[in-house]
Amino acid sequence: SEDVNFRFYAVPVTLGIDYRFTLLRFVVPFVQAGLTAIPFQETRDDNKPSKRGWSRGANFIAGTAFSLDWISRRNAWETYDSNGVLHTYLVAQLETLRTLTGQVKFNHYGFFAGLMFEH
């Protein structure tokens, strides 16, 4: 038998609800839950047909946004005045996605960090 290389492409699309606990001034914890549709395609290099399909699942995200506006109020105002950015945050979040139905089972766990700009 010959070796076959498979490539797998998936693009999860989530519709969900996000809740932010805006009680504190500099730290904003948040949670998000949603339903996810995952269209996928499998390709192979042996000239046999590729496979396509849909899986459906749910995702959950929990994290914290740390306000960076206090570092320099002058820069925060200039960013708002020139780009319309209300607030800038450093974000850290945990995310999970699990498949409920479909031909392919997806289980994803991850930690993400980055910047968030609120317009």
MOCOR-V616909 format. One record per residue. N is the residue number from 1. RES is the residue in one small letter. D_CENTER is the distance of its C-alpha to the mean C-alpha in whole Angstrom. Layout:
((N;RES;D_CENTER) (N;RES;D_CENTER))
This chain:
((1;s;40) (2;e;38) (3;d;34) (4;v;32) (5;n;28) (6;f;25) (7;r;22) (8;f;19) (9;y;17) (10;a;14) (11;v;11) (12;p;9) (13;v;9) (14;t;9) (15;l;11) (16;g;11) (17;i;13) (18;d;12) (19;y;15) (20;r;16) (21;f;19) (22;t;21) (23;l;24) (24;l;24) (25;r;25) (26;f;23) (27;v;20) (28;v;17) (29;p;16) (30;f;13) (31;v;12) (32;q;10) (33;a;11) (34;g;11) (35;l;13) (36;t;11) (37;a;13) (38;i;13) (39;p;16) (40;f;17) (41;q;20) (42;e;22) (43;t;25) (44;r;28) (45;d;31) (46;d;34) (47;n;34) (48;k;33) (49;p;31) (50;s;27) (51;k;25) (52;r;23) (53;g;21) (54;w;19) (55;s;17) (56;r;16) (57;g;14) (58;a;12) (59;n;9) (60;f;10) (61;i;8) (62;a;11) (63;g;12) (64;t;14) (65;a;14) (66;f;18) (67;s;20) (68;l;21) (69;d;24) (70;w;26) (71;i;27) (72;s;29) (73;r;29) (74;r;31) (75;n;28) (76;a;26) (77;w;28) (78;e;29) (79;t;25) (80;y;25) (81;d;28) (82;s;28) (83;n;24) (84;g;23) (85;v;21) (86;l;22) (87;h;20) (88;t;18) (89;y;16) (90;l;15) (91;v;12) (92;a;12) (93;q;9) (94;l;10) (95;e;8) (96;t;10) (97;l;10) (98;r;14) (99;t;16) (100;l;18) (101;t;20) (102;g;21) (103;q;23) (104;v;20) (105;k;18) (106;f;15) (107;n;14) (108;h;11) (109;y;11) (110;g;10) (111;f;10) (112;f;8) (113;a;11) (114;g;11) (115;l;13) (116;m;12) (117;f;15) (118;e;16) (119;h;18))
